[in-house]
Amino acid sequence: MCRPTHFTVDYSINPWMDPAKPTDTDNAIAQWEQLHALFQRLGHTVEVIEPVAGLPDMVFAANGATVVDGRALVARFRHRQRQDEAPAYLAWFRERGYPVVRQAEFTNEGEGDYLVVGERILAGTGFRTDRRAHAEAERVLGRPVVTLELVDPRYYHLDTALAVLSETEIMYYPGAFSAESRATLQRLYPRAVLATPEDAAVFGMNAVSDGRRVVLPEAAVALAERLRERGFEPIGIDITELLKAGGSVKCCTLELRPA
């Protein structure tokens, strides 16, 4: 995770960002600290990367890399406003002795568009991640990659439209995907939890699950009930200040998978 010390919205690189709307950095920090503390209460180890001045979106740590079996594939950001985040992530992983640390050749935005489900990686494309990056991820990370095309600009990263619930289960918002990708998801995950437009609009898909407990935006009330019916334990949290920049629970959370 990365503390939102420098959080603000002074540019727009997705439909949620409006520099004309005021942001409250102190509120963003308070909400982030609640999420950080919640992960710790749930028994998870949380490591933190130091925020860099001038990089207000660095709080969205999920975009920094994808880590599988100790291999860190560091992002290559599409927009110039975020490109200086990559060196910080490269240095962080190298300093901690990860056996493979490599910055991507092709544009990809880490776990924003790469979600690990069991032994496969679901990979988004359409707005941020170059489709050619998917073959690179498969080669570097050693897991088969399934390409999914996003078509709604509000859901510009895969993690805004789909969440991993366990090694075999997902939830997703069908309206974010092309017809071909919807068919792929229906084939691979016929029992997936399907989100409504209302669920998606409050970033309900931007969630983190440990296989049983699912941390998600508290506004996704109906979605939480459907998760409860499936045997999961949903835990709602208020992180609306960061939603002003197009991010929520998952965006703030890069999952580290050791070798």
Number of C-alpha atoms within 10 A of each C-alpha: 23 21 22 27 18 19 25 22 21 14 13 13 16 15 13 15 18 16 14 9 9 12 18 12 18 14 16 23 20 15 19 25 14 14 20 21 14 15 16 12 10 10 9 12 10 14 11 12 15 15 21 18 10 14 18 22 25 29 29 24 25 26 30 32 30 27 25 20 15 18 22 28 28 27 29 27 22 17 11 9 15 19 13 16 24 21 14 16 22 19 11 16 22 14 9 8 10 16 13 16 21 15 18 21 14 19 19 33 29 27 30 30 30 29 22 22 16 12 11 17 23 20 27 32 23 20 20 20 26 16 19 13 19 25 15 17 23 16 12 17 20 15 16 16 22 18 18 21 20 26 16 15 13 17 26 24 32 30 30 28 29 29 26 25 22 18 13 15 17 21 23 26 23 21 17 24 24 16 14 11 18 19 14 15 21 13 10 13 14 12 13 16 19 16 21 15 14 15 21 23 16 19 27 34 30 27 27 25 19 14 14 14 18 22 23 28 27 19 19 21 17 15 24 23 14 15 19 15 10 10 11 19 17 24 16 18 19 17 24 20 23 28 18 20 25 23 25 30 28 27 27 27 25 24 20 17 13 12 10
